Amino acid sequence: MKEKYIKLLTYVVYTLIVVGIFVLLIWLGRFDSFRNFMDKIESTSFDLRQSIISKYKKPNKDILIIAIDDATYEYVMDKYGSWPISRSVWADTVNFVELGKPKNIIFDLLFIKSNLSDIKSDIAFSNSIKDNDNIYLSMNFDNYNDKIRMSPVFEDKLKLKVKEGFLADNPFITFINARAVMPELVQVTDNIGSINVTRDMDGIIRNITPIFKYKGDYYPNLSLKVAMDLYKVNEISIKNNSIVIDNNHIIPLDMTNRAILNWYGGAGTYEHVPMWEIIEARKNNDLDYVQKFKDKIIYVGTTATSLSDIKSVPVEYNLAGVELHTTFLNNIIDNNFIKKPNIKYDFLISIFLSIIVGYCVLKITSVIKTILFLIVILILYGAISVFVMYHYNLWITIVLPYVSTITVFVLTYCEKYLLKSKDYEQTYKLAVTDGLTQLYNHRYFQEQMINNINTYERYGVNFSLILIDIDFFKKFNDTYGHQSGDCVLRQVANILKKISRTSDIACRYGGEEMAIILTNTNKDEAIITANKVCNNVRENKFVLANGEKVNVTISVGVASVGINGKTPQEIIEYADKCLYFAKEHGRNQVVSDV
């Protein structure tokens, strides 16, 4: 019955531990510092998983980057003397690349101001864009005050058409100002989108904003604009917190209305063609060279470190911004965005793992096996999180399940062994305690005699022993009955416990005999204590089983280490001789010398 009670109590305490941990986590979630700490660790775990799975993902081979790399930058500075280069060079480059019949040419570069000292170059660039409807230009949004820069008013043709749904304002998508494309270019094309990116608190870019809100209207991200044209879509829908381009291309949004990118690799994932090669090929009229651009989606952007368009992303600390935008387009084409389940699923997973681990802690007796089980569970769950991210594009949380599971493990382990310790203490107490008198039993008495002898031999600490026998106890049992005899034994034992110091050891030696080991006590002090016990028993009225009150006396023998013996047997024998001398010479007395 007792074991059943302890088992039930264990499971009740374990349940309270699990519930308490999750209540605590929910409460801590109210504090920004705690949430930010958890988010930072979770984001780091996301980066690790992306680094693992990106090695096995295949980027779209039709996406190509014309790179203004370090070599091109040096080439431009040597040939043209400055950066940015004249827009006539861009016009010539575009016209030359177009000979290869690419699908698109997308500029991850800003053309904002007209060059008043070189109007002919601006006109040439504008004409090249006008003549080719597959060229896309960039702008970006910001929150500069109108006193710094007047916020532009955009033509309706640049706005994104949303046939249903809406996005709530937030700092990641809503802006009050913009760096617009120069008017001469806006007049000849509506293929314009924003290239804004936002970093997380740790400086890593994991998300991208597909749609921007400016002065109450929606505007597309540059790569979203390209994708809509690829699939011949002129308007989108916003449903179930997702952007629907068509039935096969849906961009899931997170709580900030941004998309979580799924990475195909770090720097160099997509084919790079340095711009200086194109300029040289054009000068040599190398028409075979442009065949590499046939049916390609071409992004034009800077990869040179000196031009400062370098980002940190989950799979690469130094990634050119243009490769971030190619990744976004690749995600749209593959319908390959990361989705993050609702936090309630994180809690359900955490509760499930906590229950499994806690239950096994209670069941498994081996400490090593229990720890190994926890390690296996954590590794297995980590592997599952990588698997589902790779195959199902799901970002299931790791930090919350790990924190809750490890906490449950530690607390359940403590609770389990605390109860075991309590149970051990209780078992030990029962093993060394006399059930009738609640004094220590004969076995414990012998152990403590040995311990005190050892202490005497090592440190010279004295101790004494008094042996006690209730006078005429057999006759008392015959007269009043064994139940009354038991009552007397218990009451005498209570007197011994009351008189003894906390350091003394009161025991039932056997039958009606009792003993007190007096630690750090010489013989004279022991005699005083013995007389005190003898007098208290003599003066006390003992209540019998039938309620009758009687007087009882005891005989007491005293012995001390070093004086009367140096071993437990010698000391006990001497105290026993004194005790019997007291009984043979009138009882109700203390004897210390024979």
N, C-alpha and C positions, 0 to 999 in steps of 0.2 A: 504493500500500500504506500509505503514511504517512497519507494523508487518511482512509482507511478506519479506521485505528487511532485517529486523533484523534476521528472521529465516534463510534466505539464507546465511547471513554473519556468523551466528553461525555454520552452517554446513561447510562452507568454512574454517573457523578457525579450526574446529574440524578435518577436513581432513588434514590440514597443521600440526596439532599437531601429528596425527598418523604417517604421513610421516616423520616428523622431528625426532620423537623418534627413528624410525627404522634406519634412516640415521645416527643418533648419535650412536646407538648401533653398527652399522656396522663399523663406524669410530673408536669407542673404541675397537672393536675387533682386531684392528691392534696392540694393545699394549699387551705384554706378561703378565704384571701385572694384567690387567683387565681380560684377558682370564683365567689366573690361578685362580683368585678370583671366577669367574663364575663357572669354572670347579670344584672347591673345594665344593661350595655350591651344585652344581648339583650332584656331587658324594655322598655327604651326603644324599641328597634326594633319591638317588639310594639305599644306604644302608638301609634307613628307609623302603623303599618299599620291599626290599629283606627280611628284618626282619619280615615284615607282611606276605608275601606270602610263605616264607619257612616253616611256621608252617603247611601249608596245602599241602606241597609236600611230596611224599613218596619216600624215598631212595630205591635203589636196594638192596633187602634182600640177594642177592647172593654175595655181597661184604662184606668182613670181614677183620678186622685188627688184626694182631698179634702185640701187643703193648709192647714195652719196656717202661713200665710205672714206676712211682716212686717206687712201690712195687718191680717190677722186678729189677730195678737198685740196690735197697738195697739188694735184694736176691743175685744178681750177685756179688756185692762187698763182701758179706759175704761168699759165696761159692767159688768164683774164685779169689777174691782179687783185681781185676782190671777191668776197662772198657777201650777199647773194650775187649770182651771176646775172647777166643781162637776160631779160625775158625773150629776147630774140633767140638765145641759145635754147631756151625751153621750147620755143616755137619750132625751131629746126629739129630738136630731139623728138618732139611729139610727131611731127610730120614724117620723120624717118621711121620711128617705131610703128606708126600706123600702116606703113607699107607691108608689115608682117601680118596685118589683119588680126590684132588682139581683140578679145571680147571687150575689155575695159582698160582704161588707164586712169588710175585713182591717185590723186595727189594728196599725200599726207604732209603737205606744205601749205603755208598761208600766203596768199597773194592779196594783200590788204590795201596798200597805197599805190597810187599811180606814180610812175617815175617821170616827173615833169621834165627832167633833163634828157629823157630818152623815150619820147612819146612813140616813135616809130616801133620800138621793141614791144611796147605794150600793145600796140595795134596788131603787130605780127602775131603775138601770143593769143590775143583775142580772136583773131581770124582763124588760127589753128583750132581753137576750141569750137568756134562757130561751125567750122567745116566738118567736125567729127562729134557726133552726138553720144559717143561712148566715153567721154572724158568727164571726170568728177573732181570737184574742188572742195576745199576744206574751209570751215570757219570754226570759231569756238565761242562759248558763252562764258561770262564771268559776272562778278558783282561789283564792278567799279561804279563809283558815284558819277552822276552826270556832270559834275564839276570837273572831273578828270577826263571823261570822254562821253560825249552825247550818245545816248543809247540809240541805235539805228532802228528804222522802221523797215521791215522786210515785206517784199511783195508776196501776194497770196500764193504764187507758184512755188515758193520755197517751203510753204507750210505742209505739215504732214496731215493727211486726211484720215480721220478716225471715224469709222461708221458706227461704232457702238463702244460703250465703256469709257472710263476715264481713269486718270491717275491722280491721287492726292498729292498736294504740294509737299516737297521736302527738300532739304539743302542739296541733295544729290542730283535732282532733276530740274529744279526751279531756279531761274537766274533773272537778273534785272538789267544786264548789259551784254554786249557782244562785240567781238572783233569780226566785222563783216568782210566778205570778199569785195574787192574793188568794183565799183559800179559798172565799169566797162565790161567786166566778165559776167556780172549778173544779167546784163542785157542780152547776152548770147547763149546762156545756159541756165537751166533750173536744176542741174545735177550738182547740188550743193548739200553738204551735211556737216554736222559738228564732229570734231575729233576730241572733245573733252574726255579726260580720264580723272578718276579720283582714287586716292590711296586710302588704305585702311590706316588705323592708328599706328601700326608698326612700320608704315612706309611701303608696304607691299600692295600691289594692285592685283586683286582677285576678281573684281567685278567690273562691269562696264555698263554705262548708261545708254540704253537703246533709243530712248525718247526724251526730249528736253521740253520744258515749258518756259515760254518767254512771252510776257505780256498777254497771258491768257490763251496763247496758241501753242500747238505742238509742232516740234521740229525733229527731223530724224537724225540719228547717228549716221555718219558717212557710210559705214559698212551696211547698215540697215537699208539706206537708200539704194546702194548697189544691189543688194539682195532682192529688194522689191522689183527693181527693173529686170533682174535676171529671171524672175518668175512672173514677170508681166503683171504685177499687182500695183494698183495706184492708190489703194487705201488699206488700212489694217483695222483689226478689232482688238479690243482689250477684254478678255474673258478669263474668269477664274485666276486672276492675278498673273496672266500670261498675255504676251503679244502674239496674236494670230496673223501670220502673213498669208498662209493658206493651210489646207488640211495637213500637209506634210511638213510644214515649217512653222514651229511654235517656239517662242522664246519665253521660258518660265522666268518670273521675276521673284526676287527675294523681298524681304520686308521693307527695303529701301527703294523698291521699284527699279533695281538694277539686276542685270543678268550675271550669274556666276560662270566664269569661263572655264572650259575644259581644255587643258593644254596638250599640245602635240609634241612639245619639246622646247628647248631653249633657243639660244641664238643660232642662226643658221638652219633652222628647221625648214624654211622655204628657200627655194633657189634664189641666189643673189646674182644680179648682173651689175657690175660696177659701171657707173654712168660714164666714166672716162673712156671705157671701151666703146660705148655707143657713139660718143662724139668722134672718136677716131675712125670707127666703121663708117660713119656718115661722111666724114671728110674723104674717105677712100671710096665712097659710093659702093660699099660692100653689101649688095642686095641679098647675098646668101646669109649674111649675119642676122638679118631681121626675121628669118624664118623661125628662129627659136621663140618668137613672140606670137606665133599663130595660135589663135583660140585661147590665149592666156588671159587671166585676170591679173593685171599688172598694178602693183602699188609702187608709188615713187616716194621715197622718204630718206631721211638721214640716218645713217648707222655710225657715223664718225663720232667718236667720244668727244672731240673738241666742239661739236655742234650741240651738245648738251641735251639731246632728246633721248636720254637713257632712262629706263624704268627698271624697277625691281618687281619681279613677279614670282609666283610659287616655285617655278622650275629654273629660274635664272635671276641672279642679282643685277646683271647688267644686260638688259634687253632693249634693243632699239624700239622706240614707240611705234614705228611702222609695223613691226612684227606683232605687236599687240592687236592692231586693227585687222591684220590678216587673220589672226587667230579668231577674232570675233566673226568675221565673214565665214571662215571655215566651220565654225560652230553652227552658224545658220544653215549652211549648205548641208551639213551632216545631221542637222537636228540633234546636236550633241552637247547641249548645255547641262551643267550640273544643277540638280534639284535638291533642295534641302527640306526634309519633312518638317511638319509642325512640331513644336517643342514638346507637345503632349506625347508624341511617339518616343522622344528621347527619354522622357520620364518612364514610360512603359517598359522600354528596353532596360533602363537602369534598375527598375524594380524587379524585373524578371531575373537579371543577372545577380542582383543582391540576394534574392530569395534562394537561388541555386547555390551560391557560394555560402551563405549563412547556414543553409540546411546541411551541406556537406561538412562544414566546420563542426556542426553538432554531431554528425554521424561518424566522421573519420577520427580514429583515436590517435593515429601517429601524427606528430607535429610536422615532420618532414613531408609526409604525404599530403597533409593539408596545405602547406605552403606551395608544394609542387602543383597541386590542383589549382590553386589561385593563379599561379603563373601560367599554367596551360590555358585556363579560361581567358585571361587577359590577352595572351598571344593569339588564341583562336578568334576572339572577338575582333582584335586588330586586323587579322587576316581577312575576316568576313567583311570588315569595313572597306578594305582595299578591293575585295572581290566585287562588292555591290557598286562601288564607285566606278570600277572598270566596265562592268557588264551592264549596269542599270543607271549609271550616271547619278547615283544617289549619294549625298553627303550625310551619312548617319554619324551622329556625334560620338566622339570617343571620350572626351574629358569627363562629362557628367557620369556616364556608366563606370568609368575607371575610379573616379573620386568616390562615388557612392558605394561601389563594390568593395574597394579597399577599406573604406571606413567601416562598412558592415563587417568585413572580415576581422578587422582589428578589435572592434567592440564586442562582436560575438565571441571571438576567441577569449577576450578578457572575461566576458560574462560566463563562458563555459568553465574556465578554469578557476574563476572566483567561486562559482557554485561547487566545483569539485574540491576546492580548498576548504570551503565551509563544510562540505560533506566529510572530507578527510579529518578536519578538526573534530567534528562530531563523533566520527568513528573512533578516532584516537582517544577522545574523552571517554567514550563508552568502554574502550579497551583498558584504560588505566584507572577507572573510577569504580568504586564499590556501589552497586545498585541500591543497597538498603540505606547506607549512611551518607552517600555522596562524598565520602572521603576517598583519597587515593587508595588503590588496592595494593596487595602484597607485592605484585610484580613491579609496580612503579616504585614502591618503597625500596626494593632491592636495587633498582637502577639508580635511585638518588643516593643511596648509601655509597655506591661505587663512585658516583660523580663527586660527592663531597670528599671522599678519601683522596681522589685524584687531585682535587683543588688544594687539599691540605698538603699533599706531598709536593706539589709544584709551587704553591705560593705561601704555604704555612698558615692558611686560614683555618681557624678552629671551628669545630661544630660539635654539638652534643646530641644525645638521643635520650628520649624518655619513653619508657614502655608503660602502658596502662592496662590494668585488668579490673573489671567490675567485680566487686566482692560478692560472693555467694550467688553468682548469676545462674548456675544450674538449678539451685534450690528456688531461685526467683521464678524461673521458667516453669518449674513443677508446681509452684504455688499459684501463679497468676496466669500462666499460659504463654505460649510462644509469641502471640500477637502483642501482648504487653511487653514481653522481652524485647521485641523489635522496636517498640515505642521508646524504651529506655535507651537502646543502642543509638537510635536517631538523635535523641535529646543530648546524650553524652557527646556525640559527634558534633552537635551544634555548639556546645560549650567549648570544645577543642578548637573549632574554626573561629569562634569569637575571640578567644584568648590569643590564638596564634597570630604572628605577624604575617604580612604578605609574603615574606621571604621564607617562612617556615613551611614545612610539608607535613600535614596531618594525614595519617593513613589508618586504615583498618588492617591490623596485623594478622588477625584470624580469630574467628569465634567472637568472644567478648573482649579480646585484646585489641588495643589501639596503640598508635605510636605517633610521636612528633619528632621530626628531624629539625633541630634548631640550628640554622645556619649562622656562621660567624658568632658563635656563642660559646663562652668558656663554661666550666663546670659550675662555678658559683652562680652565674646567671641562669644556668639550666635548672639548678635546684630551686631558685626563686620562682621560675615559671612553673615547675612541677608542683610546688606547694600552692601556687595560685590556682592551678587546675584542680588539685585535690580539694581545696577549700570551696571552690565554686560548685563542684559536684555535690559535696557534703551539704551545702547550704541551699541547694536547689530542690524544689518540689517537682517530682516527675509525674506526669499525667499518664495513666495507663489506658489501655484500649477501652475499658469500661467507664472511664472518666475519673476513677479513683486516683488520689494523689499520694505518693509514697516518697520516702527518702532512700537514697542510694549512696554508697561510698565506693571508693576505688583505692587500689594499691598501685604505687608508682615506683619504678626503678629508673635510676639515672646513670648514664655513662658518657664520657667525653673522649674524643680522639686524642691520642698521645699519652693520656693519663691512664686510661683503662683499656687501650688496645690501639693497634695501627691498621687493622683490617676490618672490613664489615663484620666478619664472623666474630672476631674478638670483642668488638664493641657491643654487638647484639647479645653475646653470651654474658658479658658483664652486667648489662642492663637487666637481662633476664634473671640473673642470680640475685640482684638487688630487689627485683620485683617479688621473687619467691620468698626472700628473706622478710619483706614487708608483709606478705600474706601469712607467713608462718609465725610472725611476731605481733599479731593483733590486727592486721589489715588497716585500712583507712589512714595510710601514712605514706611518706616519701622516704625511700632509702637510696643513698648514693655511695655508700661504702660497705663492703662485706669482706 
